[in-house]
């Protein structure tokens, strides 16, 4: 491995090109999602291994993940950028390991609540995985590398779900050993994060412009006296050996002031980008849709296994959670891939014309804020509907509420879509009328010119 120090040191990512960090990051993504036990989490918790009740899992344990995710998202977003991604990716790997060790050996409601808290941290740190690559890869590779990093996680989750289903259905493997496989997998992902190159820059706190700032003391301040210097040779009789120490202190103070100034500028840029992002009506409409839809999606995926276990108890029949999760993930991957080839005017149909002029920093800020809003809405829904300190509703009633929630969102944006189409039709009609009037005017002018020419 190439190692160098000093101001002339080259970035390891630059030396190895874009393939090396991409390969390591995809390795991390693959093994972090290769968790065959996850589709069977609820049957495992309510089964003999943990012996928890469905009400405890639904109303006391699973809500902790939502609260933890929300509480950690914004501070993790700032710390991720300040620490330049890699330490947070490593933290995610550690969080996964702690989660699966506790799944294997911890017992009781309180232990499972702490487990959900740790898993919420790992969910919040996911932002580092998708942000890291933009700081070590040149812009011409963004699209390619992003597709690799996103697709590898979907592929891994699909394969893990299939593997889990096969092990359970064909070989009747206990859920405990699925968690052992998951622990080994997330441990490999943690190890793969260690050799990731450390980025020099980040989107806000360590911008590329900051690299141009060179802090160097004057030659006269740092240059030590010659070995023959003595009080006799010094007219003032002072010992000059301490001059470099004073200079070092000045350099440290200047560097510290520069770092504080950079942090202040980063926060000001965050504020400025926030205002610019959300000053566009299209971005606001899209953000509202995204936050509302994501809130419902998070809530459904968090409790869907509880519903499956209620409809068909795992103790009484073969569980097909892995197969369902595999099909669902595969359909998501196909849909995501197909959207890139659908020929639609997104300015009309999707409020999706927002992203064309956004910088990478504003993409990150936009999705970070929208995710925070989605989690805030989910937290409110969880406190009211799910938490035992709220209504603590049964799972069937919960999903009736979730279905009504999605119906309300669909109705709201259907009305918005009809309004958009009507507005678009009116603009098109006015444009056509304007062109007709313009054409008639030109035709009249030509006829007038012809009449004048004939008279002459």
N, C-alpha and C positions, 0 to 999 in steps of 0.2 A: 504494500500500500504506500502510495506517495505521501510523504509527510514533509512539510517545510514550515518555517516560522519566519516572522518578520514582515515588514511592509511589502516586500516583493513576492510574498507567498501567493501561489496561484490557488484558486478555488478547486478542490478536488472534483466537484461536479463538472467544472469546465474541462479539467484534464481528462475525465472519463466520458465526456459527451453527455447527451441526454439519455442514452440507453442504460447506463449504470444506475443512476438514481431511480429511473422508471422501473427497472427490473426489481430493485429492492422494495420500492413502494408497492408494486403489484404483488410481490411475494408477501409483504405484510398484509395487504388487503385480502388476499386469497385465504391465508391461514387464519386471519382474524374472523373471517366469516364462515370458515369450514367447521361449523358447530352442529353436528347431527342431532344433538340433544335438544336444541332450542324449540323445534316444533312440538316436542313432547314435554314442555316445561310444566304445564298445568297437571297432566296425568302423573308426572313424577312427584309434584308437591303434594297432591291429594292422595297419592298412593301410599303403600306401606313404608316406603323409604323415609318420608317426612311426616306422614300421618297428620296433615293439616286438613281443615275443612274447606269446602268451596267458599264459604262466607269469609273465612279468614284470608284466603288468597285474594278474593275479589275486593273486599272492603277495607282490609288492613295492610296488605303487603304490596300489591301492585300499584296502588296510588303513590307510594313513596318514590317510585321511579319518575313519575311526572313532576313531583315537587323538586326532586333532586336535579333533574334535567333543567328545569326552569331556573332554579337558584344558581346553578353553575354556568349556564350558557354565556351570559354577558361577561363575567370576570374571566372565564376561560378564553373567550374571544380576544380580549385585550392582552392577556398574558401570553396567549399563543403567538400573537404578532410580535410582542416584545421579546420573547425568548426564541423567536425564529423557528417555530414549528417542530423541529426534531425532538426537543425534550417532551413536548406534549404528546407526540406520537408514541414515544417510549412510555409515557405515563398511561396512555390508553392501553398499551400492551400489558402493563402491570395491573391495571384495573380489571382487565379480562381475566388474568390469572387469579387474582383475589376472588373474583366472582365465582369462578368455577371450582376453586378449592372449597369455598363455602358451600356451594351446591352439593359437593360430594360429602362433606364432613360436618357442617353446621346443622343444628337442630333448633326448632322453636320459631315462634312468630318474630320475636325481636331480632334474632340472627338473620332471618329472611328479609326483614325490613332494612337492616344494615346492608345486606347483599344488594337490594334494590337501589339503595343510596349509592353504592360503589358503581353499579351498572349505569346509573344516571350520570355519574362523572364520565364514564367511558363513552356514553352517548354524546355528552357535551364536547368532549375532546375530539370527536370525529371531524370537526372543522379543520383541524390541523392536517388530516390526511388529504383533504381536497384542496388545501391552500399551499401545502409544502411545495408541490411540483412547480408552481408558477414562480418561485423564487430561485430555482436552480436550473430551469430549462428555458431556453430562448423562446421568444414569442411565436416563431414559425412552427414550433412543435406543440403548442398549447392544445389544439384541437385533437391531435393524434393521441397525446399522452392522457388527456382528460377522458377520451373514450376508452383507453386501456384501463385506467384506474377505476372508472365507474363500472365497466362491464365485468371486470374480474371479480368484483364483489358479488354481483348478481349470479355469475356462473358458479362461484364458490358456494353461495347459499343454496342454489338449486341442487348442486351435487351433494351438499351436506344433507339436504332434506330427502333426496332419493336414497342416499346411503343409510340414513336413519330408518327410513321406512322399510328398506330391504332387511336390515338387521333385526327389526322388530317383527316384521311379518313372516319372514322366511326362516330365520334362525332363532326367533324368540329371545333375543338378547335383552336382558334387563336394562331399564333406563339408566341405571347407575353407570354401566360401561359406556353408554353413549356420552355421558358427561366426562368420563375418563378420556375418550377420544377427543372431545372438545378441549379439555385441559391441555392435552399434548399439542393440539393444533394452535391454540392461542399462545402457548409457550414458544412455539416456533416463530410465530408472528412477532413476539417480543424480541427474540434473538435477531430477527431480520431487521429490526429497527435500529440496532446498535451501530452497524457500519454505514448508515445513511449519512451522506455528506452534510455538514453543517452549513446552512445558507449564510451568506454574508449580508443579505438584504431581506427586508420584509415589506409588506404593503404600506405600513403606516409609520412605525417607530424606527425602522432602519431602512430608510429609502436610499435609492442609488445616489441621489444628490449628496447625501451625507458622506459618501465615500470620498468625495472630492475635497472635503474639508481636511486639511492636514495640520495637525497641531505640532509645531516644532519650535523650540526655544531658539533664541538667537545664538549664533556661534560664540559670541563673546561671553554669554552667560554660562554656557555649558563647558566651554573649553577649559580643561584643568591647567594649572600652572605646570611648568616643567619640573623635572625631578630636582633640579638645582635650586629651585625657589626656596628662599629662606627669609626669615624676618629681616636679615641684614639687607637683602636685595629688595625688600618691600619697604618703600618710604614710610608707610603708615604703621609698619610693624604688625600687620594683621595676618592671621593664618587664613590662607585662601582655600584650604582644603574643603571647607564647608560650602563653597559656592555651588558645586554641582548638586548638593542636597537641597539648597534653596531653590535652584532651578527646577529640580524634580518636583518639588512641592508646587511651584508655579504651574508646571505642566499638568500635574494632577488636578489642581484647582480649575485650570482652563478646560481640561477634558471633562471634569464633572459638570462645569457650567454648560459646556456644549451639549452634554447628554441631557441635562435638564431642559435646555432650550429645545432640543430635538423632541423630547417627550411632550413639551407644551405645544410645539408645532403639530405633532401628530394628533393631539386631542383637538386642536383647532381645525385640522384638516378633516377629522371625523365629523365634527359639527358642520363644517362647510359642505362636505359631501352628502351628509344627511339632508340638509336643506335643499340642495340641488336635486337629489334623487326624488324627493317627495314633493317637489314643486310641480311635477308633471302629472296632470290628471290621469293619463294612461297608466303611469306607474302606480298611482294610488289605487285605481280600479283593479289592476292586476294583483297588487299586493293584498287587497282585501279578499279577492277570490282565493289566492294562494294560501293565506293564513287561515281562512275559514275551512277550506278543503283539507288542509294539512291537519288542523285540529281534529276534525272528524276521523281522518285516516289514522292518526296516532291512537285515538281512543278505541277505534274498532280493532286495530291490530293488537293492542295491549290486552284486550279482553275476549278476543274471538275464541281462544282455546277454552276459556271457561264456558262459553256458549256451546261449543262442540261437546265438551265433557258433560254438560247438562242434558243435551239432546240424546247423546249416546255415551253413557258412562264407560270410562276406560276399563273398569273392573269387569264389565259384562260382555264386552265385544272387542274385536280387533280394532285398534286405533289407526286411522289413515291420515293423521295430521301431516306427516312428512310428505305424502303424495300430494295433498292439497296445497301445501306451502310451495312445493316444487312447481306445480302447474301455475300457481299464482305468480311466482317470481319469474318463471319463463315467459308468461304472457306480458308481464310488466317490461321485461327486456325487449321483447318483440315490438311492443307498442312504442317504447322509447326510441327504438331504432327506426320504426316506420314513420314517426312524426317528422324526422328529418327529410323525408322524401315526399310528404304530402304537399300537393300544390294547392295552397289556400292563401287568400289574402288575410294574413293574420292581423293586419291593422283593422279589419272589419270583424272577423270571426272570433278572435281570441284575446283582444286587448294585449297582444304579445309584441307589438311593434316597439316596446319600451327599450329593448336591450341593445339596439344597434349602435348607440353612441355612448354606452357606459364603459368606463375604464374598468380594469380588473379590480381595483380597490373598491369601486362602487358596486360591482357585482357582489363582492364579499360582504360589504356593509348592507346591501339591500337584502340579501338572503339571510344574513344574520339577524337583522331587525325583524324580518317577516317570520323567521322561525321563533324568535322570542315572543312575538304577538300570538302565534299559533299555540305555543306552549302555555302562554298566559290564559288564553281562552280554554285550553284543555284543562288547565288547573281549576279554573272556575267550574267547568262542567264536572270534573272529578269530585270536587268538594261538595257540590250540590247533589249529584246523582249517585256517586259510587261510595264515597268515604263513609265509614260507619259513624262519624261525627256529623254527617249531613243526613240525607234521606236514607242512604244505605239500601238502595233498591235492589231487588233480585235481578238476575242477569237477563231474563226475558223482558222485563220492563225497561231495563237499560237500553237494550237494542231496539225496542220500539221507539224510544226517545231518539236514539242515534239515527234511525230511519227517518223520523220526522225532521230531524235536523238537516239531513241531506236533502230531503224533499223541499224544505224551506230555502236552502241555498240554491237548489236547481230552479225553483220558481223565481227567486230574486234575479238570478243571472239570465234566465229565459226572458224576463221582462226587459232587462238591460240589453239583451241581444236583439229583441224586437225593436226597441227604441233606436239602437245603433243602426239597424237595417233601414228603418224609416228615415233617419237622418241622412244616411248614405244615399238613399233613393232621391231625397229632396235635393241634395247637393248635385247629384248626377243630372237631375231634371233641370236645375238652374243652369248648369254648365252647358247642357244641350241647347236650352233656350237662348243662352248668351251666344253660342256659336251660330245658331240660326239667325239671330238678329244681326250678328256681325257679318254673316254671309249675305243677308239681304241688303245690308248697307253697302257692301262692296259691289253687289250686283247693280244697285241703283246708281252708284257712282260711275260704273262702267257704261251704263245706258246713257247717262248724262253726257259723258265724254264722247260717245259715239254720235249723239245728236248734234253736239257742238261741232264735231269734225265734219258731219254732213252739211251743216249750214255753211261752213267755211268753204 
